[in-house]
Every structure is written in structure tokens, then in C-alpha cells.
Amino acid sequence: MQWVERILSRAGFERRNIASSPSWAALQPVGLGAAVNERMAENLTTVAACVSAHASALASCPVYVYQRTPEGRTEVPDHPVAQLFRNGPNLHQTGPDMIEAWVSCALLTGNSLLEIEREGGSIVAIKFIPWRWVSPMLAPSGRLVYDVTEQSGLYAQTGRVRRVLAGDVAHLKDRSDDGILGVSRLSRSVEPVAHALQLNQRAQNVVAQGAAPSGAISSEQKIGLESLESLRRQFDSRHAGVANAGRVMILTDGMKFTPFDITPEDAELLASRKFSVEEICRLYQVPPPIVQDYSHNTFTNSEAAGRWFAQFTLGPWARKIEAVLSRALFPEGSGLEIELDLSAFLRGDPQTRWAAHKIAVDAGILDADEIREIEGFNPRGKAVVLA
């Protein structure tokens, strides 16, 4: 492969260093143990829940294609791109499936690709490409090209690499330091994530190696070393480990068992694990109630957290997705654009949704038939005849 690198270098291509780029290694070692990747980070349920909250919420939003004209904006439901998102952008995924995978990959690795397939100038498919399959290079023109290692089966990859040009992909990036590649937020905040992983491992070790019940055995009689060692072996065999949790202990010869309350070390472990949840929620800008952490909330602030999440977390990502897809899918100057309908979040809140409809009707913005159309009803006076 060295001769390939030399040829590319002479041609002016610059291959991004996979080992050093934070978009490739989600976490690097910083004195807290071995490096971990984004899949290891998802062993933390808070990371998995934060990513899922982003991706599944955005994937639930309907995708519309609009034509912008001097008179205003008109939806184009019959556009091929609109039909792909509605009917399925590729052989293996629906529109929501693809958006969910695309956004999740960007949140974990900092970058994510959709490949756009065209025939005769028309878009016929949009496919998700996991970033771990991709090697980006910077061409002499200043544009990125992507070497994609094709997958031969469900569990293996071939050595065949094909090149995809920037004009044939939609490249979604998390915040970038150079404007070219995004940087994983997991790599930006290594310490909190690595610390949370260590706490998780410590808790597992406590469960796996701890003895139950926990306490001390005392006796007023003197116990010899052999008897003490025999007692220790019997105790370990009957009460140590998860499988023996809750077994009844039988003591003889005047022995007494004194249970221990929670130790300061155990209390610190519990508090640290709770704090790590809050740290990761800050990292992903997700209010804790969204990921089922209700330790500091009431019904009122849970409802406010949902609005905050939609406005300050999902809103910016929706705008970024709209800009990336519009730029990648439509020719410049066409006036076509993509929009994610965030009003879909009101689907599970009929009281707020219908109150908003009433305000729109009272203000003369919409009429009753337009509201019925939004809600999926036929206009008044028109009934569906079933054959």
C-alpha cells in the first residue's frame, strides 16, 4: 500500500490520519485506562439513551420537499426525493430507519455519510454508509473524496475499496475544528466518559465478587487457624457471588453475624455513577428526564424539559440536516429544499395540538378544512366511498 500512498501524495491527495483523528477513535487514553471506541461508550446506558433520544426523535419527523418561488413556497409531494423518503430510500431501510442511523453515527463518531445514487440525472436511491467503512482524503481541489470499503456480507468486509466523490454524498458533521471533518463529542470530553466507564466496571466487580449477606462473624470462643480457614471456605462457597445472593446463613458454637450498613465507599460509588449520568446528559445537551433520570424533577419541569429538548437540542440538528440534504440532493439555484416537520412532536400531545389549531383558525391563518387535512381527515362534505 505504500506505493499507492506515494502516488496519491504526488497527485496532491492528503489522506486523513485515521489513528490520530478524533473522528475515528471516539476516546483516546488519557491516563484512565485503555482507549475505547464509540461502541464501548454505548455500553453506558446514558450514552445510548442520549443518542437514541436525538436520532429517534429526528427520524420521527416527516420529510417534505418544497419549491421556493417569488410568490412563496409550495410543497412538491411528487418529487422523486419526497417519494424516496416516503416509500423507502433504499432496499434495506425506510426513511426513518435511514435518518436514525445517519444521525446516530454522527453523534457517536462526529461524521456520517449518505450515498446518493443517480441514473440519468435522477436520484434513484439514498444509502447509509457507516463512518467506520470510510477513509476520507482531501483532493487538490480542496474537496473531500471518500474511499469506502465495501461490505461483502452481514459480518465481514472485503478488501475492495471504491471511491465516492463529495457530490455523491450527504456528509453530516458534528462540530468541526477545521471545517472539513467533524469531531466526536465523546473525544472532546474523554475524562467524563472514561470515568463513567470505570465506575460501571467497578460496580460490576462489586456485584461479581461481593459476598451476600455483607457483615462480620464474631465468636466469644477462640477459633483455631484450621477452623477459621474451613469457615472461610464454607462461607465463600455458600454466600459469595451473585448465584448465592440471599441464601440463609447458619451459625453454630455461639457465633454471631453483624450486618454492615452501606459503606462510605459504596455511597461514593452510587453518587459518582449518578453524577456521571448528569455529565453525559450535559455532553449531549439532553435534559435528564428525557433519558429517564427523574431524580431532580417534577411533572411540571419534565414537561418543560421536553420543550427545551425540542427547541435547543433537536431544532439545531434539524436545521443542520435540512441544510446538508438540500445542498446534496438538489442542484444549486433550483429553489428546492428539504424540511423536517418538527410539529410532529405534538402528535403525542393532542391537547396542545388542537389548541394550536384553534389559535390558527381564530387568527385566520388556517380554515377548518385545512386543519382536517393536517389531521388526516377528508374535507367537510366529502366522504370516502369504499368499493
Phi, psi and chi 1 to 4 in degrees:
 res  aa     phi    psi   chi1   chi2   chi3   chi4
   1 MET       -  -13.2  -68.5  -66.1  -66.7      -
   2 GLN   -66.1  -37.0  -66.1 -178.6   -8.3      -
   3 TRP   -66.8  -31.5   64.3  -87.6      -      -
   4 VAL   -64.5  -43.9  175.7      -      -      -
   5 GLU   -62.5  -39.0  -63.1  -69.8  -16.3      -
   6 ARG   -65.3  -40.1  -72.6 -163.4  -65.5  -90.2
   7 ILE   -65.6  -43.9  -67.2  174.8      -      -
   8 LEU   -62.9  -38.6  -68.3  172.2      -      -
   9 SER   -64.9  -40.9  178.4      -      -      -
  10 ARG   -66.0  -31.8  -68.7  170.7 -173.9  169.5
  11 ALA   -77.8   -7.0      -      -      -      -
  12 GLY    98.5    5.3      -      -      -      -
  13 PHE   -82.1  142.9  -74.6   88.9      -      -
  14 GLU  -120.2  116.0  174.8 -167.5  -11.7      -
  15 ARG   -86.7  130.6 -175.4  179.9  -67.6  -82.6
  16 ARG   -69.7  135.0  -69.6  -83.0  161.3  163.2
  17 ASN   -70.9  110.2 -170.5  -23.7      -      -
  18 ILE   -65.3  -38.2  -64.9  176.5      -      -
  19 ALA   -69.2  -32.4      -      -      -      -
  20 SER   -98.3  -18.8   63.2      -      -      -
  21 SER   -72.7  126.5  172.8      -      -      -
  22 PRO   -67.0  -12.6   24.1  -32.6      -      -
  23 SER   -76.9  -12.6   64.6      -      -      -
  24 TRP  -101.3  -41.2  -69.5   92.3      -      -
  25 ALA  -106.4  108.9      -      -      -      -
  26 ALA   -61.6  -37.2      -      -      -      -
  27 LEU  -134.3  133.4  -62.3  173.0      -      -
  28 GLN  -109.2  153.2  -63.9  -65.4  -23.9      -
  29 PRO   -67.3  132.5   22.6  -31.7      -      -
  30 VAL  -135.0   40.7  -72.9      -      -      -
  31 GLY    87.9    5.0      -      -      -      -
  32 LEU  -112.6   22.0  -69.6  174.5      -      -
  33 GLY   114.3 -171.0      -      -      -      -
  34 ALA   -70.3  155.9      -      -      -      -
  35 ALA   -65.7  148.8      -      -      -      -
  36 VAL  -128.1  158.1  -61.6      -      -      -
  37 ASN  -103.7 -176.1   56.1   31.8      -      -
  38 GLU   -66.9  -27.7   66.5  -82.5    2.8      -
  39 ARG   -69.3  -37.5  -64.4  -54.3  173.2 -158.5
  40 MET   -66.6  -37.5  -67.5  179.8   65.8      -
  41 ALA   -62.1  -33.0      -      -      -      -
  42 GLU   -72.0   -7.3  -82.7 -161.0  -69.5      -
  43 ASN   -64.7  -22.7  -76.6  -34.9      -      -
  44 LEU   -78.0  120.1  -64.6  170.6      -      -
  45 THR   -62.7  -28.0   56.3      -      -      -
  46 THR   -67.5  -41.4  -50.1      -      -      -
  47 VAL   -61.8  -48.2  171.8      -      -      -
  48 ALA   -61.3  -40.1      -      -      -      -
  49 ALA   -70.1  -39.6      -      -      -      -
  50 CYS   -64.3  -44.9  -73.7      -      -      -
  51 VAL   -63.7  -43.8  171.4      -      -      -
  52 SER   -64.5  -38.2  178.2      -      -      -
  53 ALA   -61.4  -45.0      -      -      -      -
  54 HIS   -60.6  -58.3  -78.9   79.0      -      -
  55 ALA   -66.7  -45.3      -      -      -      -
  56 SER   -69.0  -35.6   59.7      -      -      -
  57 ALA   -65.5  -45.9      -      -      -      -
  58 LEU   -67.5  -35.4  -69.3  166.8      -      -
  59 ALA   -67.5  -24.1      -      -      -      -
  60 SER   -78.3  -11.1   69.4      -      -      -
  61 CYS   -78.9  129.8  -62.4      -      -      -
  62 PRO   -61.0  144.2  -19.5   31.2      -      -
  63 VAL  -106.3  123.2  178.1      -      -      -
  64 TYR  -119.1  149.2  -63.6  118.5      -      -
  65 VAL  -107.9  128.7  175.8      -      -      -
  66 TYR  -121.1  147.2  -74.3   95.5      -      -
  67 GLN  -107.4  119.9  174.1   74.4   58.1      -
  68 ARG   -92.6  127.3 -170.1  173.9  -68.6  -82.6
  69 THR  -129.0  169.2   64.6      -      -      -
  70 PRO   -59.6  -25.9  -26.6   34.9      -      -
  71 GLU   -83.2  -13.9  -69.4   76.0   24.1      -
  72 GLY   146.5 -144.6      -      -      -      -
  73 ARG  -133.1  136.3 -145.2  172.2   55.2  141.1
  74 THR  -129.2  134.7  -54.3      -      -      -
  75 GLU   -70.1  142.7 -175.7 -171.7   -8.1      -
  76 VAL  -119.9   79.4 -169.4      -      -      -
  77 PRO   -68.6  -21.4   23.7  -32.5      -      -
  78 ASP   -91.5    2.3  -64.8  -29.6      -      -
  79 HIS   -63.0  141.8 -167.7  -79.6      -      -
  80 PRO   -54.6  -36.0  -26.9   34.1      -      -
  81 VAL   -67.2  -42.0  169.9      -      -      -
  82 ALA   -61.9  -39.9      -      -      -      -
  83 GLN   -66.9  -36.0  -66.5 -178.6   12.1      -
  84 LEU   -64.1  -45.2  -78.8  175.7      -      -
  85 PHE   -67.8  -30.1  -83.4  100.2      -      -
  86 ARG   -79.4  -40.4 -173.3  164.2   56.3 -113.1
  87 ASN  -101.8  -14.8  -58.8  -34.6      -      -
  88 GLY   127.0  117.9      -      -      -      -
  89 PRO   -77.3  -18.8   27.0  -33.4      -      -
  90 ASN  -152.5 -179.5   58.5   64.3      -      -
  91 LEU   -65.4  -30.2 -177.0   62.5      -      -
  92 HIS  -108.2   -9.9  -56.7  -69.0      -      -
  93 GLN  -133.2  147.6  -67.9  176.4  -54.5      -
  94 THR   -85.3  172.5   63.3      -      -      -
  95 GLY   -57.6  -50.6      -      -      -      -
  96 PRO   -60.8  -37.8  -27.5   36.0      -      -
  97 ASP   -59.3  -45.1  -72.7  -22.6      -      -
  98 MET   -67.2  -44.1 -174.0 -177.3   70.1      -
  99 ILE   -62.5  -41.1  -67.0  -67.6      -      -
 100 GLU   -62.4  -45.7 -175.6  176.3   34.8      -
 101 ALA   -65.9  -41.1      -      -      -      -
 102 TRP   -62.8  -47.7 -170.2   42.7      -      -
 103 VAL   -69.3  -41.4  173.2      -      -      -
 104 SER   -59.9  -43.7  -63.6      -      -      -
 105 CYS   -62.9  -41.2 -174.7      -      -      -
 106 ALA   -65.3  -37.2      -      -      -      -
 107 LEU   -71.2  -28.7  -72.2  166.6      -      -
 108 LEU   -91.1  -39.1  -71.3  168.1      -      -
 109 THR  -110.3  -12.3   67.0      -      -      -
 110 GLY    94.0  -15.5      -      -      -      -
 111 ASN  -144.3  153.5  -61.5  -88.6      -      -
 112 SER  -160.3  144.6 -170.1      -      -      -
 113 LEU  -123.1  144.7  -70.7 -174.7      -      -
 114 LEU  -119.1  128.9  -65.3  178.9      -      -
 115 GLU   -94.4  133.6 -176.8  179.6    3.9      -
 116 ILE  -104.5  119.0  -56.3  164.6      -      -
 117 GLU   -99.9  130.7  -67.0 -172.2   -2.1      -
 118 ARG  -123.7  147.5  -65.2 -179.6  171.9   88.8
 119 GLU  -134.8  118.6  -71.3 -176.5    4.9      -
 120 GLY    62.0   31.2      -      -      -      -
 121 GLY    86.6   -8.7      -      -      -      -
 122 SER  -101.5  143.7  -61.5      -      -      -
 123 ILE   -79.8  123.3  -62.2  174.5      -      -
 124 VAL  -111.5  -17.0  -64.5      -      -      -
 125 ALA  -161.9  153.2      -      -      -      -
 126 ILE  -131.6  122.9  -53.1  171.7      -      -
 127 LYS  -120.9  140.6  -64.7 -178.7  178.1  179.3
 128 PHE   -81.8  134.2  167.3   66.1      -      -
 129 ILE  -119.3  115.0  -59.8  178.3      -      -
 130 PRO   -60.1  138.2  -22.5   33.2      -      -
 131 TRP   -64.4  -24.9 -172.0 -112.8      -      -
 132 ARG   -68.3  -13.9   64.2 -178.6  178.9  -85.9
 133 TRP   -87.6   -5.7  -63.2   -2.5      -      -
 134 VAL  -109.1  138.2 -178.0      -      -      -
 135 SER  -119.9  108.2  -64.9      -      -      -
 136 PRO   -83.4  147.3   30.2  -32.9      -      -
 137 MET  -135.2  149.2  -67.8 -164.3  -58.0      -
 138 LEU   -99.3  115.9 -161.2   60.5      -      -
 139 ALA   -78.0  163.1      -      -      -      -
 140 PRO   -57.0  -27.2  -24.0   33.0      -      -
 141 SER   -72.8  -10.1   63.1      -      -      -
 142 GLY    92.7   -2.6      -      -      -      -
 143 ARG   -94.8  153.3  -56.2 -166.6   71.9 -177.4
 144 LEU   -81.7  144.4  -81.2  171.6      -      -
 145 VAL  -123.3  155.0  -65.3      -      -      -
 146 TYR  -127.0  120.7  -52.7   88.2      -      -
 147 ASP   -90.5  117.4  -75.4   -9.6      -      -
 148 VAL  -109.0  123.4  178.8      -      -      -
 149 THR   -82.0  113.2  -58.1      -      -      -
 150 GLU   -72.3  146.3  -70.4 -170.7  -22.7      -
 151 GLN   -93.6  130.1 -170.7  177.9   34.8      -
 152 SER   -90.8  -22.2   60.4      -      -      -
 153 GLY  -154.8 -169.6      -      -      -      -
 154 LEU   -71.8  -27.7  -69.9  176.2      -      -
 155 TYR  -125.2    6.9  -53.2  106.2      -      -
 156 ALA  -144.2  157.2      -      -      -      -
 157 GLN  -118.1  150.1  -68.1  180.0  -21.8      -
 158 THR   -90.2  172.6   67.2      -      -      -
 159 GLY   -87.6   -0.1      -      -      -      -
 160 ARG   -75.0  126.8 -179.7  171.2  176.0  -94.9
 161 VAL  -116.5  133.1  178.8      -      -      -
 162 ARG  -121.1  151.5   59.4 -172.2  178.6   86.3
 163 ARG  -100.9  133.8  177.2  156.5  -62.6  168.1
 164 VAL  -119.0  131.4 -177.8      -      -      -
 165 LEU   -85.7  160.5  -57.7  179.6      -      -
 166 ALA   -61.0  -31.3      -      -      -      -
 167 GLY   -72.3   -8.1      -      -      -      -
 168 ASP  -109.7   14.2  -65.5  -34.7      -      -
 169 VAL  -136.3  158.6  -60.4      -      -      -
 170 ALA  -112.2  109.0      -      -      -      -
 171 HIS  -101.1  107.6 -176.4  175.6      -      -
 172 LEU   -94.0  127.6 -177.5   64.4      -      -
 173 LYS  -122.4  142.0  -60.2 -172.1  -72.2  -77.8
 174 ASP   -76.6 -179.3 -151.3  -21.3      -      -
 175 ARG   -53.7  131.9 -177.3  164.2   64.6   88.2
 176 SER  -107.1  148.0  174.5      -      -      -
 177 ASP   -93.3  -21.9  -69.0  -23.5      -      -
 178 ASP  -121.6    0.4   57.3    9.5      -      -
 179 GLY    79.3   -1.3      -      -      -      -
 180 ILE  -108.5  -54.8  -59.5  173.5      -      -
 181 LEU  -117.7  143.7  -69.4  179.5      -      -
 182 GLY   -76.9  162.1      -      -      -      -
 183 VAL  -119.0  129.0  178.5      -      -      -
 184 SER   -62.3  133.3  167.2      -      -      -
 185 ARG   -68.6  -19.7   57.9 -172.5   64.8 -161.1
 186 LEU   -65.0  -35.4  -65.9  174.6      -      -
 187 SER   -79.6  -24.1   68.3      -      -      -
 188 ARG   -71.3  -30.0  -69.4 -169.7 -174.3  -82.8
 189 SER  -124.8   66.1  -59.9      -      -      -
 190 VAL   -64.4  -45.8  178.9      -      -      -
 191 GLU   -57.4  -51.9  -60.7  -84.2   -5.9      -
 192 PRO   -62.1  -38.7  -21.8   32.9      -      -
 193 VAL   -71.3  -44.3  179.4      -      -      -
 194 ALA   -63.8  -38.3      -      -      -      -
 195 HIS   -64.3  -41.5 -174.5 -113.5      -      -
 196 ALA   -63.8  -37.9      -      -      -      -
 197 LEU   -64.8  -39.3  -76.5  167.9      -      -
 198 GLN   -66.3  -40.2  -76.5 -162.3  -31.3      -
 199 LEU   -62.6  -39.3  -70.5  172.2      -      -
 200 ASN   -61.5  -43.9 -152.0   30.6      -      -
 201 GLN   -66.4  -39.4 -176.0   61.1   49.0      -
 202 ARG   -63.1  -42.0 -178.4 -178.4  169.5 -171.1
 203 ALA   -63.1  -39.1      -      -      -      -
 204 GLN   -64.3  -39.2  -67.8  176.8   15.7      -
 205 ASN   -65.3  -38.1  -69.1  -21.1      -      -
 206 VAL   -61.5  -43.0  168.7      -      -      -
 207 VAL   -68.6  -42.4  172.7      -      -      -
 208 ALA   -71.9  -35.9      -      -      -      -
 209 GLN  -106.8   -8.9  -59.7  174.7   10.4      -
 210 GLY   -73.6  158.4      -      -      -      -
 211 ALA  -105.6  143.3      -      -      -      -
 212 ALA  -133.3  128.7      -      -      -      -
 213 PRO   -73.2  161.7   29.0  -35.6      -      -
 214 SER  -105.6  125.6  177.9      -      -      -
 215 GLY   170.8 -159.9      -      -      -      -
 216 ALA  -126.0  144.2      -      -      -      -
 217 ILE  -104.8  126.9  -62.7  176.3      -      -
 218 SER  -127.1  157.0   60.5      -      -      -
 219 SER  -148.1  141.3  174.0      -      -      -
 220 GLU   -77.2  -17.7  -63.8  178.9   -4.2      -
 221 GLN   -91.2  152.6  -58.4  178.2    9.4      -
 222 LYS   -75.8  132.6 -174.6  176.9 -179.8  179.2
 223 ILE  -113.2  129.1  -58.4  177.0      -      -
 224 GLY   -72.8  166.4      -      -      -      -
 225 LEU   -62.8  -41.2  -67.7  178.2      -      -
 226 GLU   -64.9  -43.6  -67.9 -176.1    1.6      -
 227 SER   -65.4  -37.6  -61.0      -      -      -
 228 LEU   -65.2  -41.8 -177.1   62.1      -      -
 229 GLU   -67.1  -39.1 -173.1   62.6   30.8      -
 230 SER   -64.0  -40.5  175.4      -      -      -
 231 LEU   -63.6  -41.0  176.6   63.1      -      -
 232 ARG   -63.8  -42.6 -179.2 -179.1  -66.3  111.3
 233 ARG   -64.3  -42.7  -72.1 -164.0  -60.2  -91.9
 234 GLN   -64.1  -40.3  -67.4  178.3   29.0      -
 235 PHE   -63.6  -45.8 -179.2   81.5      -      -
 236 ASP   -63.3  -39.9  -71.5  -18.5      -      -
 237 SER   -70.8  -29.7   64.6      -      -      -
 238 ARG   -98.0  -24.3  -70.7 -174.4   57.8   82.8
 239 HIS  -128.1  -10.0  -60.8  -69.2      -      -
 240 ALA   -86.1  143.9      -      -      -      -
 241 GLY    92.1  166.1      -      -      -      -
 242 VAL   -66.2  -38.2  178.4      -      -      -
 243 ALA   -64.3  -24.4      -      -      -      -
 244 ASN  -101.1    8.1  -67.9  -37.1      -      -
 245 ALA   -61.6  134.0      -      -      -      -
 246 GLY    84.9    3.2      -      -      -      -
 247 ARG   -71.1  148.0  -65.2 -172.0   68.1  173.6
 248 VAL   -74.5  133.7  176.7      -      -      -
 249 MET   -98.1  133.4  178.9 -177.8  -68.3      -
 250 ILE  -114.6  123.2  -58.8  174.9      -      -
 251 LEU  -117.9  143.2  -61.3  175.3      -      -
 252 THR  -129.8  177.8   59.3      -      -      -
 253 ASP    56.8   37.8  -61.0  -31.6      -      -
 254 GLY    76.0   13.2      -      -      -      -
 255 MET   -75.0  149.0  -66.8 -177.7 -179.0      -
 256 LYS  -129.2  143.4  -63.0  179.6 -179.1  179.6
 257 PHE  -109.9  127.8  175.0   76.2      -      -
 258 THR  -114.6  109.1  -55.5      -      -      -
 259 PRO   -71.3  150.3   25.9  -32.9      -      -
 260 PHE   -99.7  142.3  -68.1  152.8      -      -
 261 ASP   -73.9  174.5  -66.0  -30.5      -      -
 262 ILE   -59.7  133.5 -174.7  169.3      -      -
 263 THR   -79.8  159.3   65.7      -      -      -
 264 PRO   -57.8  -34.2  -25.0   33.9      -      -
 265 GLU   -66.2  -42.4  -69.2   77.5   11.3      -
 266 ASP   -65.3  -39.5  -68.9  -24.2      -      -
 267 ALA   -62.9  -39.8      -      -      -      -
 268 GLU   -65.9  -37.3 -179.6   63.2   25.9      -
 269 LEU   -63.0  -45.3  174.5   60.8      -      -
 270 LEU   -63.4  -44.1  -66.0  173.9      -      -
 271 ALA   -65.3  -38.5      -      -      -      -
 272 SER   -66.9  -39.7  -63.0      -      -      -
 273 ARG   -66.7  -37.5  -66.2 -167.4   73.4 -169.2
 274 LYS   -65.3  -40.3 -179.8 -180.0  -70.3 -172.3
 275 PHE   -67.4  -34.1 -179.6   69.7      -      -
 276 SER   -64.6  -31.0   69.9      -      -      -
 277 VAL   -62.2  -45.9  171.4      -      -      -
 278 GLU   -64.2  -37.8  -61.3  175.1    5.3      -
 279 GLU   -62.9  -45.2  -74.5  -81.1   85.5      -
 280 ILE   -69.8  -35.0  -66.6  172.3      -      -
 281 CYS   -61.6  -39.9  -75.8      -      -      -
 282 ARG   -62.6  -41.0  -69.4 -170.3 -170.9  100.3
 283 LEU   -59.6  -40.5  177.3   61.7      -      -
 284 TYR   -98.6    5.0  -80.6  101.6      -      -
 285 GLN    55.1   46.3  -64.8  179.4  -71.5      -
 286 VAL  -116.4  122.3  175.0      -      -      -
 287 PRO   -59.6  134.9  -21.8   32.8      -      -
 288 PRO   -50.9  -38.3  -29.9   36.6      -      -
 289 PRO   -60.3  -24.7  -24.9   35.2      -      -
 290 ILE   -65.2  -30.2  -58.6  -63.9      -      -
 291 VAL  -107.1   30.0  -66.3      -      -      -
 292 GLN    64.7   32.1  -72.3   77.3   53.8      -
 293 ASP  -103.3  101.9  177.2   11.6      -      -
 294 TYR  -106.0   24.7  -56.7  112.4      -      -
 295 SER   -69.7  -25.5   55.0      -      -      -
 296 HIS  -125.4   23.4  -59.4  -65.5      -      -
 297 ASN  -123.4  162.0   76.7  -67.9      -      -
 298 THR  -122.3  176.9   63.4      -      -      -
 299 PHE   -60.1  -38.2  178.1   80.9      -      -
 300 THR   -66.1  -49.7  -58.5      -      -      -
 301 ASN   -75.9  -17.0   61.6   25.4      -      -
 302 SER   -66.8  -41.9  -68.1      -      -      -
 303 GLU   -64.3  -40.5 -171.9  176.3    2.1      -
 304 ALA   -66.2  -35.1      -      -      -      -
 305 ALA   -62.9  -38.5      -      -      -      -
 306 GLY   -62.5  -42.9      -      -      -      -
 307 ARG   -66.1  -40.4  -69.0 -164.5  -62.1  -91.9
 308 TRP   -61.4  -43.7 -168.1   98.5      -      -
 309 PHE   -61.1  -44.0 -179.3   58.4      -      -
 310 ALA   -66.6  -38.9      -      -      -      -
 311 GLN   -79.2  -45.1 -176.7  174.9   -2.2      -
 312 PHE  -102.5  -17.8  -64.2  105.9      -      -
 313 THR  -107.9  -55.2  -56.6      -      -      -
 314 LEU   -75.7  -35.5  -61.9 -179.2      -      -
 315 GLY   -56.6  -51.5      -      -      -      -
 316 PRO   -61.3  -38.6  -26.2   34.9      -      -
 317 TRP   -67.4  -37.9  -88.4  100.9      -      -
 318 ALA   -62.2  -41.8      -      -      -      -
 319 ARG   -64.5  -39.3 -177.0   66.8 -169.1   95.5
 320 LYS   -65.0  -43.5 -178.9 -178.4  -68.4 -168.9
 321 ILE   -62.5  -43.3  -69.7  170.0      -      -
 322 GLU   -59.6  -43.8  -69.1  167.5   -8.9      -
 323 ALA   -66.4  -43.0      -      -      -      -
 324 VAL   -65.6  -46.0  169.9      -      -      -
 325 LEU   -68.0  -41.3  -70.9  177.1      -      -
 326 SER   -62.4  -41.0  -63.1      -      -      -
 327 ARG   -68.7  -37.5 -176.7  178.0 -176.3  179.7
 328 ALA   -81.7  -32.5      -      -      -      -
 329 LEU   -94.4  -22.6  -63.6  173.8      -      -
 330 PHE  -122.0  144.0  -54.9  126.7      -      -
 331 PRO   -64.0  149.6  -16.8   28.9      -      -
 332 GLU   -63.8  134.3 -174.2  176.7   -4.1      -
 333 GLY    85.3    2.2      -      -      -      -
 334 SER   -74.6  -20.6   64.8      -      -      -
 335 GLY    79.2    3.0      -      -      -      -
 336 LEU   -89.7  145.4  -67.2  167.6      -      -
 337 GLU  -152.1  156.6   58.8 -173.5   28.9      -
 338 ILE   -98.7  143.1  -70.1  -76.5      -      -
 339 GLU  -137.2  133.7 -179.5  178.0  -66.0      -
 340 LEU   -93.1  125.0  -91.2   65.2      -      -
 341 ASP   -84.5   97.7 -174.6    6.5      -      -
 342 LEU   -72.0  -11.6  -63.5 -178.1      -      -
 343 SER   -66.3  -11.4   66.3      -      -      -
 344 ALA   -62.4  -20.4      -      -      -      -
 345 PHE   -65.7  -19.3  -65.9  135.8      -      -
 346 LEU   -83.3   -0.9  -65.9  177.1      -      -
 347 ARG   -60.0  -34.7 -173.5  174.4 -177.3  178.0
 348 GLY   -90.5    6.9      -      -      -      -
 349 ASP  -129.4   75.7 -173.3   -0.6      -      -
 350 PRO   -61.4  -31.8   20.7  -31.6      -      -
 351 GLN   -63.7  -47.5 -178.0  175.8   -3.5      -
 352 THR   -67.3  -38.8  -57.9      -      -      -
 353 ARG   -63.3  -47.9 -172.5  174.1   73.7 -110.1
 354 TRP   -71.2  -29.0  -76.5  100.8      -      -
 355 ALA   -65.5  -38.6      -      -      -      -
 356 ALA   -66.3  -39.0      -      -      -      -
 357 HIS   -61.0  -42.2  -69.5  -24.0      -      -
 358 LYS   -63.1  -41.0 -175.6  177.6 -173.7  -56.1
 359 ILE   -62.4  -41.5  -67.1  172.0      -      -
 360 ALA   -64.5  -40.2      -      -      -      -
 361 VAL   -69.1  -45.9  172.0      -      -      -
 362 ASP   -61.9  -32.2  -68.3  -16.2      -      -
 363 ALA   -85.3   -2.8      -      -      -      -
 364 GLY    77.6   15.6      -      -      -      -
 365 ILE   -79.6  -40.1  -61.0  172.4      -      -
 366 LEU  -131.0  156.6  -62.5  172.2      -      -
 367 ASP  -107.9  177.8   60.5   31.2      -      -
 368 ALA   -62.8  -40.2      -      -      -      -
 369 ASP   -66.4  -34.5  -80.4  -18.6      -      -
 370 GLU   -67.7  -37.8  -71.5  171.3  -35.1      -
 371 ILE   -63.7  -42.2  -62.0  -64.0      -      -
 372 ARG   -62.1  -38.3  -67.1  175.8   66.3   87.3
 373 GLU   -64.7  -42.8 -178.2 -178.9   -2.2      -
 374 ILE   -59.8  -38.8  -67.8  171.4      -      -
 375 GLU   -84.3   -1.6  -67.7  -64.8  -32.1      -
 376 GLY    87.8   15.3      -      -      -      -
 377 PHE   -97.1  157.8  -59.0  135.2      -      -
 378 ASN   -75.7  153.7  -65.9  -43.3      -      -
 379 PRO   -58.1  154.8  -22.6   33.8      -      -
 380 ARG   -60.3  135.1  -72.1  179.3  173.8  174.0
 381 GLY    90.2   -6.7      -      -      -      -
 382 LYS  -117.2  119.3  -67.6 -175.8  178.3  179.9
 383 ALA  -113.0  151.6      -      -      -      -
 384 VAL   -87.6  126.9  176.1      -      -      -
 385 VAL   -98.6  118.1  178.7      -      -      -
 386 LEU   -89.4  125.8  -60.0  177.8      -      -
 387 ALA   -73.7      -      -      -      -      -
